[in-house]
Amino acid sequence: MRHVHGRARRAGAALAAVLTWAGLLAGAAGCTSDDGSGGAGIDAVFGKARAPEDVIRVSPDDGSRGVRPDSRLRVRVPSGRLESVRVVKSQDAQETPVTGHISEDGLRWEPDDEKLALAAEYTVDAVALDGRGRRSARHTTFTTYVPEERFIGYVAPENRSTVGTGMIVSIEFNREIADRAAVERAVQVSAKPAVEIRPHWFGNGRLDFRPEHYWRPGTQVTVALRFRDVEGAPGVYGLQHKTFSFTVGRSQVSLVDARAHTMDVRRDGELLATVPITAGAPKHTTYNGKMVVSEMLDLTRMNGATVGFKKANGKGEYDIPDVPHAMRLTDSGTFLHGNYWAPDTVFGRTNISHGCVGLRDVKGGDSDTPAGWFFDRSLVGDVVEVVHSNDKKVAPDNGLGGWNMGWKEWKAGSAVK
């Protein structure tokens, strides 16, 4: 009986051991993931940590390419808590930290700026604690879409230049802009001392900015272009992220009277001189209105064929290779320039030009002539106003002619309503 009793005890112990392990396995099978649902998980029973990609979820996926700018960058954990998240954007060989914030419950990280940059590589480094307090780290990368088509804007005036009080900030685009409001919002023009500055679109390729009245002398103007990654037209994205600045110099406004054949030059409101001129002949009159000097050339060639003045054989009605002291007033070809080929008796008496305003000069140019004197005292951005000419007023988009438009009409040209 004692022998049988010993065998029974050993059998009972073995059965208890089997039941104990069965219970453990059953408990582990009841929770296969450590997601905060209450079960420890089979890996936890054996002390094995979960893979980092199971603990820390990153979107877009690791290794993704061509990610669109409207995709959402997110880092999250199903349970536990994010300890730290560091995101770096690499673009144009420059690395920039991407700022963001972890949610109060510690489960999510989101960037402060939702929109992804184009043609960039993003690197994500995250550290988190899972539901059982075990630390995991994850490193991922992805690259964003590289657009095939870009637009840029050419800005006038030049950076760090000193200009006249009539200067208009003008941006010419290399592509037609479809979403003018988005592009307009990406431009900031500010001034010290502060003044209201408003935009006006001329078509889909040019955006100008000006105040209601001429700039105050000494004003510092800053133009910030934030076009990078702005979609100006379907599939066409901006490229620039630049800042320009210029200084407004003294005030000089000159009044050309085509009937009297004179030009009054006023500096800060005071009359400097009255200069004899010749304006457009009766068949080729000069535009009336306010024009702004946009270019200054010591010497330039003027060929009538380039502006529509052609002979029967197709050659220009004039072709002068060395016009001195030339200052552009319109895109269509109106200049104020030195004239050495006309008799001295013309200036102050007769209008003989093809629409330009001519001042007496000598071949090669000379500072002692009226043209040289005026050129030496002028700046890009100075205003030249023509009156009493038998012609229409210059169009606001012909050169920097925006001063010929009323303030209400100018403001109505904004794409942002």
C-alpha positions in Angstrom: 0.0 0.0 0.0 2.9 2.4 0.8 4.3 1.7 -2.8 1.0 2.5 -4.4 0.5 5.7 -2.3 4.0 7.0 -3.4 3.1 6.5 -7.0 -0.1 8.4 -6.5 1.6 11.3 -4.9 4.1 11.6 -7.8 1.3 11.4 -10.3 -0.6 14.2 -8.5 2.5 16.4 -8.6 3.1 15.9 -12.3 -0.6 16.8 -13.0 -0.3 20.0 -11.0 2.8 21.1 -12.9 1.0 20.5 -16.2 -1.9 22.5 -15.1 0.3 25.4 -13.9 2.1 25.7 -17.3 -1.2 25.3 -19.1 -2.6 28.2 -17.1 0.4 30.4 -18.0 0.2 29.6 -21.6 -3.5 30.2 -21.7 -3.0 33.6 -20.0 -0.4 34.5 -22.5 -2.6 33.4 -25.4 -5.3 35.6 -24.1 -3.3 38.8 -24.9 -0.8 38.6 -27.8 0.1 42.3 -27.9 1.2 44.8 -25.3 -1.2 47.5 -26.3 -2.5 48.5 -22.9 -5.4 46.1 -23.0 -4.5 44.5 -19.7 -2.6 41.3 -20.8 1.1 41.1 -20.4 1.7 39.3 -23.7 3.7 36.2 -24.4 6.8 38.2 -25.2 6.5 39.8 -21.8 6.3 36.4 -20.1 9.6 35.5 -21.7 11.1 39.1 -21.2 11.3 39.9 -25.0 10.7 43.5 -26.0 8.6 44.3 -29.1 10.1 45.6 -32.3 10.6 49.4 -32.5 8.2 49.7 -35.5 5.5 48.0 -33.4 6.0 50.5 -30.5 6.6 53.7 -32.6 4.5 54.3 -35.7 5.8 56.9 -38.2 4.0 58.2 -41.2 5.0 58.6 -44.0 6.5 55.1 -44.0 10.3 54.6 -43.7 12.0 54.7 -47.1 9.0 56.4 -48.8 9.9 58.4 -51.9 8.0 61.1 -53.8 5.8 62.0 -50.8 3.3 64.7 -51.8 3.4 68.0 -49.9 -0.2 67.5 -48.5 0.8 64.2 -46.9 0.7 64.3 -43.1 3.8 63.8 -41.0 2.9 62.0 -37.8 4.7 60.0 -35.0 2.5 58.0 -32.5 2.5 55.1 -30.1 -0.5 52.8 -29.4 0.3 52.8 -25.7 2.9 54.1 -23.4 4.4 57.6 -24.0 6.6 59.4 -26.5 9.7 60.7 -24.7 11.3 62.7 -27.5 10.9 63.3 -31.2 13.5 65.0 -33.4 12.7 65.7 -37.1 15.3 67.3 -39.5 14.6 68.5 -43.0 17.5 68.5 -45.5 16.9 70.7 -48.5 19.4 72.4 -50.8 22.3 71.0 -48.8 21.0 72.7 -45.6 19.6 71.0 -42.6 16.7 72.6 -40.7 15.0 71.3 -37.5 11.3 70.8 -37.9 9.4 72.1 -34.9 6.5 70.2 -33.5 4.8 69.2 -30.2 3.9 66.0 -28.3 0.2 65.7 -27.3 -0.7 65.9 -23.6 -1.4 62.2 -23.4 2.0 61.5 -24.9 0.6 59.3 -27.7 1.2 61.7 -30.7 3.7 64.1 -32.2 2.7 66.6 -34.9 4.7 69.3 -36.7 3.8 72.9 -36.2 3.7 73.4 -40.0 1.5 70.8 -41.6 2.8 71.2 -45.2 5.9 69.2 -46.2 8.6 70.9 -48.2 9.3 69.7 -51.8 12.5 68.1 -52.9 13.6 67.4 -49.3 14.7 64.5 -47.2 13.1 64.1 -43.7 14.8 62.2 -40.9 12.8 61.2 -37.8 14.3 60.0 -34.6 11.9 59.1 -31.8 12.2 57.6 -28.3 9.2 56.1 -26.5 8.2 54.0 -23.5 5.8 51.2 -24.2 2.9 50.1 -21.9 5.3 48.2 -19.6 7.8 51.0 -19.3 10.3 49.6 -21.7 12.2 52.2 -23.8 12.4 51.9 -27.7 14.0 54.1 -30.3 13.2 54.4 -34.0 15.0 56.1 -36.9 13.2 56.6 -40.2 13.7 58.7 -43.4 11.6 59.6 -46.4 11.9 62.0 -49.3 9.3 64.3 -50.8 8.1 65.0 -54.4 10.5 66.8 -56.7 8.5 68.9 -59.1 9.5 69.1 -62.8 8.2 72.6 -63.3 9.1 75.7 -61.2 8.3 79.4 -61.3 10.5 82.3 -60.2 9.9 86.1 -59.9 12.3 88.8 -61.2 12.2 91.7 -58.8 12.8 95.4 -59.4 14.5 97.4 -58.1 17.8 95.7 -57.4 18.7 94.6 -54.0 20.4 97.2 -51.8 19.8 100.0 -54.3 18.9 103.6 -53.6 16.0 104.7 -55.7 13.7 107.7 -56.3 10.5 108.3 -54.5 8.4 107.0 -57.5 9.8 103.5 -57.4 7.2 100.7 -57.8 8.1 97.2 -56.6 7.5 95.0 -59.7 7.7 91.2 -59.9 7.8 89.6 -63.3 7.2 85.8 -63.4 8.7 83.4 -65.8 5.5 81.4 -65.9 1.8 82.3 -66.0 0.3 82.2 -62.5 -3.0 80.5 -62.1 -3.4 80.8 -58.3 -2.7 84.4 -58.0 -4.0 84.6 -54.5 -1.6 82.0 -53.2 1.4 83.7 -54.9 0.3 87.1 -53.7 0.1 85.8 -50.1 3.7 84.6 -50.4 5.0 88.2 -51.0 5.5 90.6 -48.1 6.5 94.2 -48.7 7.1 96.4 -45.6 8.5 99.8 -45.0 10.2 101.9 -42.3 8.6 104.3 -41.5 5.5 102.2 -42.0 3.0 103.0 -44.7 0.2 101.1 -46.3 1.5 99.2 -49.4 -0.9 97.4 -51.7 -0.5 94.9 -54.6 -1.9 95.0 -58.1 -1.9 92.3 -60.7 -1.3 93.0 -64.4 -2.5 89.9 -66.1 -1.2 86.6 -64.8 2.5 87.3 -65.1 3.2 90.5 -63.2 2.6 91.7 -59.6 3.3 95.3 -58.5 3.3 97.0 -55.1 3.2 100.6 -54.2 1.8 103.0 -51.5 -1.0 105.5 -52.2 1.5 108.4 -52.7 5.1 108.6 -53.6 7.5 107.1 -51.0 8.8 109.4 -48.3 12.5 110.1 -48.7 14.7 107.9 -46.5 12.2 105.1 -46.3 13.7 101.6 -46.0 11.7 99.0 -48.0 12.0 95.2 -47.6 10.6 92.7 -50.1 10.3 89.1 -48.8 9.6 86.4 -51.4 8.3 83.1 -49.9 7.5 81.3 -53.1 9.2 78.0 -52.3 6.8 75.1 -52.6 3.8 77.5 -53.4 1.8 76.0 -56.2 1.4 78.9 -58.6 -0.3 76.8 -61.4 -1.2 73.1 -61.5 2.1 71.2 -61.0 4.2 74.4 -61.1 5.8 75.3 -57.8 7.8 78.3 -56.6 11.5 78.1 -56.0 12.6 81.2 -54.2 12.9 82.0 -50.5 14.7 85.4 -50.6 14.6 88.8 -49.1 15.4 92.1 -51.0 15.7 95.6 -49.7 16.2 99.1 -51.0 16.4 102.7 -49.8 14.3 105.6 -51.0 16.6 108.6 -51.7 15.7 112.2 -52.2 12.6 113.3 -54.1 13.0 114.4 -57.7 10.0 114.9 -60.0 10.4 116.4 -63.4 7.6 117.9 -65.4 7.9 117.8 -69.2 5.6 120.3 -71.1 5.5 119.0 -74.6 3.8 122.2 -75.8 6.3 124.6 -74.2 9.3 122.3 -75.0 10.6 122.5 -71.5 11.3 120.3 -68.5 11.1 121.6 -64.9 13.3 119.6 -62.6 12.2 119.8 -58.9 14.2 118.4 -56.0 12.3 118.0 -52.7 9.8 120.4 -54.2 12.2 123.1 -55.1 12.9 124.0 -58.7 16.5 123.1 -59.7 16.3 124.1 -63.3 14.2 124.4 -66.4 15.8 122.4 -69.3 14.9 122.9 -73.0 13.7 119.6 -74.6 12.3 118.2 -77.8 9.4 115.7 -77.5 7.5 113.5 -80.0 6.8 115.0 -83.5 3.1 115.3 -84.5 3.1 111.9 -86.2 4.9 110.2 -83.2 3.8 112.0 -80.1 5.0 111.3 -76.6 2.7 109.7 -74.0 1.1 111.9 -71.4 1.2 110.9 -67.8 3.6 109.8 -65.0 6.5 107.6 -66.0 9.2 106.2 -63.8 12.9 105.8 -64.7 13.4 102.1 -64.7 16.8 101.8 -66.4 19.8 104.1 -66.9 22.4 103.6 -69.6 25.5 105.7 -70.3 25.3 104.6 -73.9 22.9 102.5 -75.9 21.8 101.6 -79.4 18.4 102.7 -80.6 16.9 101.0 -83.6 13.4 102.0 -84.8 12.7 98.5 -86.1 12.6 97.2 -82.6 9.7 99.4 -81.6 7.7 99.3 -84.8 9.2 102.2 -86.7 10.2 100.5 -90.0 10.8 101.6 -93.6 9.4 99.8 -96.6 12.5 97.6 -96.8 12.0 96.5 -93.2 14.9 98.5 -91.7 14.3 100.9 -88.9 13.4 104.5 -89.6 16.5 105.3 -87.4 19.4 103.3 -86.1 21.7 105.2 -83.8 24.4 103.0 -82.2 25.6 105.4 -79.5 22.7 107.2 -77.9 24.1 108.9 -74.7 22.6 109.4 -71.3 19.5 107.1 -71.9 16.9 106.6 -69.2 14.1 104.2 -69.9 10.5 105.5 -69.1 8.3 102.7 -70.6 8.6 99.1 -71.7 7.4 100.1 -75.2 10.5 102.1 -75.8 10.0 105.7 -74.5 13.3 107.1 -73.3 14.5 110.4 -72.0 18.0 110.6 -73.6 20.8 112.8 -74.9 20.5 113.9 -78.5 23.7 115.0 -80.4 22.4 114.6 -84.0 19.7 117.4 -83.9 20.6 121.1 -84.4 20.8 123.0 -81.1 18.0 125.3 -82.3 15.5 122.3 -82.0 15.7 122.2 -78.2 13.1 124.4 -76.5 11.4 125.1 -79.9 10.3 122.1 -81.9 9.2 118.5 -81.3 11.0 116.2 -83.7 11.4 112.8 -81.9 9.7 109.4 -82.5 8.1 109.7 -79.0 11.1 110.0 -76.7 12.1 113.1 -74.8 15.4 114.5 -76.0 17.9 116.8 -74.3 20.9 118.5 -76.0 24.1 116.4 -75.8 27.3 115.7 -77.7 28.5 112.5 -79.3 29.8 110.2 -76.6 28.1 112.2 -73.9 29.3 115.0 -71.7 28.4 115.9 -68.1 28.4 119.6 -69.1 25.5 119.2 -71.5 21.8 119.4 -70.3 21.5 115.7 -70.9 24.6 114.9 -68.9 23.6 117.3 -66.1 20.2 115.6 -65.8 21.6 112.1 -66.0 24.1 112.7 -63.2 21.4 114.0 -60.9 18.9 111.2 -61.6 18.1 107.8 -60.0 16.1 104.8 -61.0 12.7 105.4 -59.5 12.6 109.2 -60.3 9.3 110.4 -61.8 9.1 112.1 -65.2 5.6 113.4 -65.9 4.6 114.6 -69.4 1.8 117.1 -70.0 0.2 118.9 -73.0 1.2 116.2 -75.5 -1.3 115.3 -78.2 -1.4 111.7 -77.1 -3.2 109.4 -74.6 -2.0 108.8 -71.1 0.5 106.0 -70.7 -0.9 102.6 -69.6 -0.3 101.7 -66.0 1.5 98.5 -67.0 3.7 100.1 -69.6 6.8 100.3 -67.5 6.3 101.5 -63.9 3.2 103.5 -64.9 1.1 102.5 -61.9 0.9 106.0 -60.6 -1.5 106.8 -63.4 -4.1 104.6 -61.6 -6.3 105.9 -58.8 -5.8 104.3 -55.3 -9.2 102.6 -55.3 -8.7 101.0 -58.7 -5.2 100.0 -57.7 -6.4 98.2 -54.6 -9.0 96.4 -56.6 -6.3 94.7 -58.5 -5.4 92.4 -55.6 -6.2 88.7 -55.9 -6.8 88.4 -52.2 -10.3 89.6 -51.4 
